[in-house]
Amino acid sequence: MKDRYDFHVDRVRYLDDHGVPLDTLPDLANHHDRLLAAYANMVLTRTFDNKVIALQRTGQCGTYPSVLGHEVIGTVIGQCMAKSDVLVPYYRDQAAQIQRGVTLTELLLYWGGDERGSAWAHCPQDLPIAVPIATQCCHAVGVASAMRIREQHRAVVCCLGDGASSKGDFLESVNLAGAWHLPVVFVASNNQWAISTPRSLQSGAETIAQKAISGGLPGHVVDGNDYFALTEVLTQALERARAGKGGAVIEAETYRLGDHTTADDATRYRSAEELKRAWEREGVKRMQNYLHQAGLWNAEKEQKLQSECKGFVETAVKAYLASEPEPPTAMMDFLFETLPAALQGQRERLAEKYRQGGVS
């Protein structure tokens, strides 16, 4: 006798590559203010992204990972999360962080190497940006465990890239989320490239979402450039998590339109033709096209929005560049709740040198 186990991973899409509905849209399409706010956040994020890259090229900011191509995913995450939820971001979540209340100046401080860039005034319980690959997944299940123990109706959103889904940290976290029935939703942005490694060489699995099955979680594949599809799936997953029914894994398909970071040159490992095809499917233009077709947008509104976003970004840049630098002791002040005795002497000597003007 043989028993057979059947599993299912759905794929959701409402808009075609040009923003034309493929099917009847969810009720969300009638919430015009929300749609317009989402598009405005996407444009602001892209405007900010362009400026930070320019700052890095002129030596005014550190190495920076472009969010180009991920604006829809981050915006949807920010809109769907409740204020009481906790965001556990990776390094390409600028759109979500802006939506959550992180200021542009705070983001600039972070990427400029200033510890104050992680002390977010409006969402202090959201975790700092995780640059190491997949380690934030372990932190996310830890936070979700605390929520479950306290019987809180909250959820954690843990963001990661497709490369991170091949790391043990992610797989172990998915297993724990399923075993402990934790309120955590993993959103994997499948942008097709883990630095220079294409998705086809990263895993033998047909989808990233199916890795949820090993942990007993539902898995969903979503067009990550489709605002309506991703909003529907993430909303349902978060409601399920807050209700105590456990987590989920959502694979949001998109494409990394820029280099991996400002230290990378993507032309060395991918073709111009592939990039051109990806630009034809990108999410911000798709959303703009939809809004035009729905009669909610026009060229005059677009010009005004672009001008406003540039103004917001320039104001934030001025505040960032005018910020007084922290003393060098700051690099020790935020590592431990209580500084270990072995480091106290080093800190005192560093502080003394700084007071004497010997280090800056």
C-alpha positions in Angstrom: 0.0 0.0 0.0 1.3 3.5 -0.9 0.0 6.7 0.5 0.3 9.9 -1.6 0.6 13.4 -0.2 -0.5 16.2 -2.4 0.6 19.8 -1.9 -0.4 23.0 -3.6 1.3 26.3 -4.3 -0.9 28.9 -6.0 0.2 31.8 -8.3 -1.8 35.0 -8.3 -1.9 37.8 -10.9 -4.5 40.4 -11.8 -2.7 42.8 -14.1 -0.8 42.1 -17.3 2.6 43.6 -18.0 1.0 46.9 -19.1 -1.4 47.3 -16.2 -4.5 46.0 -18.0 -6.7 43.8 -15.7 -6.7 40.1 -16.7 -9.7 39.4 -14.5 -12.2 41.1 -12.2 -10.2 43.1 -9.7 -10.7 42.8 -6.0 -12.6 45.4 -4.1 -9.3 47.2 -3.4 -9.6 48.7 -6.8 -12.4 50.9 -5.5 -10.2 52.4 -2.8 -8.8 55.2 -4.9 -7.1 57.1 -2.2 -5.1 54.0 -1.2 -4.1 53.3 -4.8 -2.9 56.9 -5.3 -1.0 56.8 -2.0 0.7 53.6 -3.1 1.8 55.0 -6.4 3.1 58.1 -4.7 5.2 56.0 -2.4 6.6 54.0 -5.3 7.6 57.2 -7.1 9.1 58.7 -3.9 11.1 55.5 -3.3 12.5 55.5 -6.9 13.3 59.3 -6.7 15.1 58.7 -3.4 16.9 55.6 -4.8 18.3 57.6 -7.7 19.6 60.4 -5.4 21.3 58.0 -3.0 23.2 56.4 -5.9 24.3 59.8 -7.0 25.5 60.6 -3.4 27.5 57.4 -3.3 29.1 58.1 -6.6 30.3 61.5 -5.3 31.6 60.0 -2.0 28.8 61.4 0.2 27.3 58.0 1.1 28.5 54.5 1.6 27.9 51.4 -0.5 24.2 51.3 -1.3 21.8 48.5 -2.6 19.3 49.9 -5.2 15.7 49.2 -4.7 14.9 49.7 -8.4 12.4 47.1 -9.4 11.2 46.3 -5.8 9.1 49.4 -5.2 5.7 47.6 -5.5 6.7 44.9 -3.1 7.8 47.2 -0.4 4.9 49.6 -0.8 2.4 46.7 -0.5 4.2 45.4 2.6 4.1 48.9 4.2 0.4 49.3 3.4 -0.7 45.9 4.6 1.1 45.8 7.9 -0.7 47.1 11.0 1.1 49.6 13.2 1.5 47.0 15.9 3.1 44.5 13.5 6.9 44.2 13.3 8.9 44.5 10.1 12.1 42.5 9.9 13.8 44.0 6.8 16.7 43.1 4.6 18.7 45.7 2.7 16.2 46.3 -0.2 13.1 47.3 1.7 13.3 51.1 1.4 9.7 51.4 0.1 8.3 49.4 3.0 10.3 51.4 5.6 9.2 54.7 4.1 5.6 53.5 4.3 6.2 52.5 7.9 7.4 56.0 8.9 11.1 55.8 8.6 12.3 59.2 7.3 14.4 59.7 4.3 17.0 61.3 6.5 17.2 58.3 8.8 17.7 56.0 5.8 20.5 58.3 4.5 22.1 58.3 7.9 22.1 54.5 8.0 23.6 54.1 4.5 26.1 56.9 5.4 27.4 54.8 8.2 25.7 56.6 11.1 24.3 54.5 13.9 21.5 57.0 14.4 20.1 55.7 11.1 18.8 52.6 12.9 17.0 54.5 15.7 13.7 55.0 13.9 11.4 57.5 15.6 8.1 56.3 14.2 8.5 52.5 14.2 11.0 51.8 17.0 10.0 48.1 17.3 10.8 47.3 13.7 14.2 45.6 13.5 17.3 47.2 11.9 18.3 46.6 8.3 19.9 43.2 7.9 22.9 43.1 5.5 24.0 39.5 6.3 22.1 37.1 4.2 19.1 35.3 5.8 20.2 35.9 9.5 17.1 38.1 9.9 14.9 35.1 9.5 16.0 33.7 12.8 15.4 37.0 14.5 11.9 37.1 12.9 10.8 33.8 14.4 12.2 35.0 17.8 10.0 38.1 17.7 7.0 36.0 16.5 7.7 33.6 19.4 7.4 36.4 21.9 4.1 37.5 20.3 2.7 34.0 20.6 3.8 33.5 24.2 2.2 36.9 25.1 -1.0 35.9 23.2 -0.8 39.1 21.1 -2.8 39.5 17.9 0.2 40.8 16.0 2.3 39.6 13.1 5.9 39.7 11.9 6.8 40.3 8.2 10.3 39.0 7.4 11.7 40.1 4.1 14.5 38.4 2.1 15.8 37.9 -1.4 15.8 34.8 -3.5 19.4 34.0 -2.6 18.5 34.0 1.1 15.9 31.2 0.5 18.8 28.8 -0.1 20.4 29.5 3.3 20.0 27.3 6.3 18.8 30.3 8.4 15.7 30.6 6.2 14.9 26.9 6.1 15.4 26.4 9.8 13.2 29.5 10.5 10.4 28.1 8.2 10.6 24.8 10.1 10.4 26.5 13.5 7.5 28.8 12.3 5.5 25.7 11.3 6.4 23.6 14.4 5.6 26.4 16.8 2.7 27.9 14.8 4.2 31.3 14.8 2.6 34.5 13.4 5.4 35.3 10.8 5.0 35.9 7.1 8.2 35.5 5.0 8.1 37.6 1.9 10.9 36.5 -0.5 11.5 39.0 -3.3 12.5 36.7 -6.2 14.4 39.3 -8.3 16.1 36.5 -10.3 19.7 37.2 -9.2 21.6 36.5 -6.0 24.4 39.0 -6.8 25.7 37.3 -10.0 24.1 33.8 -9.5 20.9 33.4 -11.5 17.8 31.9 -10.0 18.1 28.8 -12.2 21.4 27.9 -10.5 20.4 28.7 -6.9 17.9 25.8 -6.3 16.4 22.8 -8.0 13.0 23.8 -6.6 10.6 25.1 -9.2 9.5 27.8 -6.9 10.7 29.4 -3.7 7.2 29.3 -2.3 7.2 25.5 -2.2 9.9 25.5 0.4 7.1 26.5 2.8 5.7 23.0 2.5 8.7 21.5 4.4 7.7 23.5 7.4 4.0 22.9 7.1 3.2 26.5 6.0 1.2 27.6 3.0 3.2 28.9 0.1 2.1 31.4 -2.5 3.7 32.7 -5.7 2.7 36.2 -6.7 3.6 38.6 -9.4 5.5 41.1 -7.4 4.9 43.9 -9.9 1.1 43.4 -9.5 -0.1 45.7 -6.7 -3.5 44.1 -6.5 -2.3 40.5 -6.4 0.3 41.0 -3.8 -2.0 43.1 -1.6 -4.6 40.4 -1.7 -2.3 37.6 -0.8 -0.3 39.4 1.9 -3.4 40.8 3.5 -4.9 37.3 3.8 -1.6 35.9 5.2 -1.3 38.7 7.8 -4.9 38.3 8.9 -4.4 34.5 9.3 -1.2 35.1 11.3 -2.8 37.7 13.6 -5.7 35.2 14.2 -3.3 32.6 15.6 -3.5 30.4 12.5 0.3 30.4 11.7 2.6 31.9 9.1 3.2 31.7 5.4 5.8 32.1 2.7 5.1 34.5 -0.2 7.3 34.5 -3.2 7.0 37.9 -4.9 8.4 37.6 -8.5 10.2 40.7 -9.8 13.5 41.7 -11.4 16.5 43.6 -10.0 16.7 46.4 -12.5 19.9 47.9 -11.0 23.2 46.5 -9.9 23.3 44.4 -6.8 24.9 47.3 -4.9 26.9 50.3 -6.0 30.0 48.0 -5.7 28.6 45.7 -8.4 28.5 45.8 -12.2 25.7 43.7 -13.4 26.7 44.1 -17.1 29.4 41.5 -16.4 26.9 38.7 -15.9 23.5 39.5 -17.5 22.6 40.6 -21.0 21.1 43.9 -22.1 18.3 42.0 -23.8 17.3 40.4 -20.5 17.3 43.7 -18.7 15.2 45.4 -21.5 12.6 42.7 -21.2 12.4 43.2 -17.5 11.9 47.0 -17.9 8.9 46.2 -20.0 7.3 44.4 -17.1 8.3 46.6 -14.2 5.8 47.6 -11.6 5.8 51.3 -11.2 5.0 52.0 -14.8 2.4 49.2 -14.7 0.7 50.9 -11.8 0.9 54.3 -13.5 -0.7 52.7 -16.6 -3.5 51.2 -14.6 -4.2 54.5 -12.9 -4.4 56.3 -16.3 -6.8 53.7 -17.6 -9.0 54.0 -14.5 -9.2 57.8 -15.0 -7.3 58.5 -11.8 -4.1 59.9 -13.2 -2.9 62.3 -15.9 0.3 64.0 -17.1 -0.3 67.1 -14.9 -0.7 65.0 -11.7 2.5 63.1 -12.7 4.5 66.2 -13.1 3.3 67.6 -9.8 4.1 64.3 -8.0 7.6 64.1 -9.5 8.3 67.7 -8.4 7.0 67.0 -4.9 9.1 63.9 -4.5 12.3 65.7 -5.7 11.6 68.4 -3.1 11.1 65.8 -0.3 14.3 64.1 -1.2 16.4 67.3 -1.5 15.2 68.4 1.9 16.2 65.1 3.4 19.6 65.2 1.8 20.3 68.7 3.2 19.4 67.5 6.7 21.6 64.5 6.2 24.6 66.4 5.0 24.2 69.0 7.8 24.1 66.3 10.5 26.9 66.6 13.0 29.0 63.4 13.0 28.9 61.2 16.0 32.0 60.6 18.1 34.0 57.5 17.2 32.9 55.9 20.5 29.4 55.4 18.9 30.7 52.3 17.2 30.9 50.7 20.6 27.8 52.2 22.2 25.2 50.3 20.2 26.7 46.8 20.2 25.8 45.7 23.8 23.2 46.7 26.4 26.2 46.8 28.9 29.6 47.2 27.4 31.9 44.2 28.3 34.7 45.0 30.7 37.3 44.0 28.0 36.1 46.9 25.8 35.6 49.5 28.5 39.3 50.4 28.5 39.4 50.7 24.7 36.4 53.0 24.8 37.9 55.2 27.4 41.2 55.6 25.4 39.3 56.3 22.2 37.1 58.9 24.0 40.3 60.6 25.4 41.9 60.7 22.0 38.8 62.2 20.5 38.7 64.9 23.2 42.3 65.7 22.4 41.5 66.0 18.7 43.6 63.0 17.8 40.8 61.0 16.1 37.6 62.0 14.2 
